[in-house]
Protein backbone atom coordinates (compact mmCIF):
# COMPACT_ATOMS: atom_id res chain seq x y z
CA UNK A 1 0.00 0.00 0.00
CA UNK A 2 1.29 3.49 -0.93
CA UNK A 3 1.33 6.27 1.61
CA UNK A 4 -0.30 9.15 -0.32
CA UNK A 5 0.67 11.78 2.28
CA UNK A 6 4.31 10.76 1.96
CA UNK A 7 4.16 11.14 -1.82
CA UNK A 8 2.70 14.64 -1.55
CA UNK A 9 5.29 15.66 1.02
CA UNK A 10 8.13 14.29 -1.12
CA UNK A 11 6.75 16.05 -4.20
CA UNK A 12 6.41 19.33 -2.26
CA UNK A 13 10.00 19.09 -1.00
CA UNK A 14 11.26 18.27 -4.49
CA UNK A 15 9.38 21.25 -6.01
CA UNK A 16 10.67 23.59 -3.28
CA UNK A 17 14.26 22.54 -3.92
CA UNK A 18 13.72 22.68 -7.70
CA UNK A 19 12.31 26.23 -7.55
CA UNK A 20 15.10 27.45 -5.27
CA UNK A 21 17.69 25.89 -7.56
CA UNK A 22 16.10 27.57 -10.57
CA UNK A 23 16.01 30.97 -8.89
CA UNK A 24 19.63 30.55 -7.77
CA UNK A 25 20.73 29.74 -11.31
CA UNK A 26 18.71 32.68 -12.64
CA UNK A 27 20.46 34.98 -10.13
CA UNK A 28 23.87 33.61 -11.18
CA UNK A 29 22.91 34.22 -14.82
CA UNK A 30 21.96 37.83 -14.00
CA UNK A 31 25.16 38.35 -12.03
CA UNK A 32 27.28 36.92 -14.86
CA UNK A 33 25.59 39.23 -17.35
CA UNK A 34 26.34 42.21 -15.16
CA UNK A 35 29.99 41.24 -14.91
CA UNK A 36 30.27 40.65 -18.64
CA UNK A 37 28.56 43.97 -19.33
CA UNK A 38 31.79 45.77 -18.54
CA UNK A 39 30.09 48.37 -16.36
CA UNK A 40 32.32 50.56 -14.26
CA UNK A 41 29.57 51.36 -11.76
CA UNK A 42 29.40 49.13 -8.72
CA UNK A 43 25.99 47.48 -8.58
CA UNK A 44 24.51 45.83 -5.53
CA UNK A 45 22.56 42.60 -5.77
CA UNK A 46 19.32 44.59 -5.41
CA UNK A 47 20.32 46.98 -8.21
CA UNK A 48 20.84 44.05 -10.55
CA UNK A 49 17.79 42.03 -9.58
CA UNK A 50 15.43 45.04 -9.46
CA UNK A 51 16.59 46.68 -12.71
CA UNK A 52 13.00 46.67 -14.03
CA UNK A 53 11.32 48.05 -10.90
CA UNK A 54 11.99 51.74 -11.60
CA UNK A 55 12.06 51.65 -15.39
CA UNK A 56 9.52 53.28 -17.71
CA UNK A 57 8.43 50.64 -20.23
CA UNK A 58 6.85 51.45 -23.58
CA UNK A 59 3.04 51.24 -23.86
CA UNK A 60 1.73 47.71 -24.26
CA UNK A 61 4.80 46.05 -22.72
CA UNK A 62 4.11 42.97 -20.60
CA UNK A 63 2.96 43.88 -17.08
CA UNK A 64 4.99 43.12 -13.98
CA UNK A 65 3.86 39.69 -12.70
CA UNK A 66 4.96 40.70 -9.18
CA UNK A 67 4.84 37.89 -6.58
CA UNK A 68 2.58 35.67 -8.71
CA UNK A 69 5.41 35.32 -11.23
CA UNK A 70 7.69 33.81 -8.60
CA UNK A 71 5.36 31.10 -7.35
CA UNK A 72 6.55 28.53 -9.90
CA UNK A 73 9.59 27.89 -12.08
CA UNK A 74 7.51 28.52 -15.21
CA UNK A 75 6.44 31.94 -13.92
CA UNK A 76 3.93 33.98 -15.91
CA UNK A 77 4.17 34.41 -19.67
CA UNK A 78 1.24 36.71 -20.49
CA UNK A 79 2.24 37.28 -24.12
CA UNK A 80 2.97 33.57 -24.75
CA UNK A 81 6.39 34.19 -26.31
CA UNK A 82 8.06 31.39 -24.32
CA UNK A 83 9.82 33.71 -21.88
CA UNK A 84 8.81 34.59 -18.33
CA UNK A 85 7.47 38.14 -18.12
CA UNK A 86 9.78 39.10 -15.25
CA UNK A 87 12.84 37.97 -17.22
CA UNK A 88 11.57 39.72 -20.35
CA UNK A 89 11.09 42.96 -18.40
CA UNK A 90 14.51 42.68 -16.77
CA UNK A 91 16.28 42.22 -20.11
CA UNK A 92 14.51 45.22 -21.62
CA UNK A 93 15.17 47.44 -18.59
CA UNK A 94 18.83 46.44 -18.41
CA UNK A 95 19.55 46.97 -22.13
CA UNK A 96 16.88 49.36 -23.48
CA UNK A 97 19.01 50.68 -26.36
CA UNK A 98 20.80 47.50 -27.45
CA UNK A 99 18.45 45.38 -29.60
CA UNK A 100 21.14 42.80 -30.49
CA UNK A 101 22.01 42.17 -26.86
CA UNK A 102 18.32 41.90 -25.92
CA UNK A 103 17.69 39.35 -28.69
CA UNK A 104 20.71 37.30 -27.63
CA UNK A 105 19.70 37.40 -23.97
CA UNK A 106 16.10 36.47 -24.76
CA UNK A 107 17.31 33.48 -26.77
CA UNK A 108 19.69 32.40 -24.00
CA UNK A 109 17.03 32.90 -21.32
CA UNK A 110 14.55 30.76 -23.27
CA UNK A 111 17.08 27.93 -23.46
CA UNK A 112 17.86 28.16 -19.74
CA UNK A 113 14.18 28.43 -18.86
CA UNK A 114 13.42 25.38 -21.04
CA UNK A 115 15.82 23.32 -18.93
CA UNK A 116 13.63 23.93 -15.87
CA UNK A 117 10.25 23.15 -17.38
CA UNK A 118 8.83 20.17 -15.57
CA UNK A 119 6.23 19.15 -18.16
Buried (B, 14 or more C-beta within 10 A) or exposed (E): EEEEEEEEEEEEEEEEEBBEEBEEEBEEBBBEBBEEBEEEEEBEEEEBBEBBEEBEBEEEBBEBBEEEBBEBBBBBBEEEEEBBBBBBBBBBBBBEEEEEBBEEBBEEBBEBBEEBEEE
